[in-house]
Amino acid sequence: MVKRGGRGKGRGRPPKSTLLEKSNESSLPLSAQVTSWADDALMVSMRWFSLRLRAVMLGGG
């Protein structure tokens, strides 16, 4: 799994502080917010799925 901390730069997404500063002058922050929200949702669903799969494989579920 990819850790959340310090990965923003490598994926072409500016840090949140600059997003807040630029929120008045461009529509970039909205799309970046949506992208980060989608990333979070994907991480949560992947984590839930892996936990569920592990429980099923162990005979639970």
Secondary structure, DSSP 8 states (H G I E B T S, - for coil): ---STT-TTTTT---HHHHHHHTTT-SHHHHHHHHHHHHHHHHHHHHHHHHHHHHHHTT--
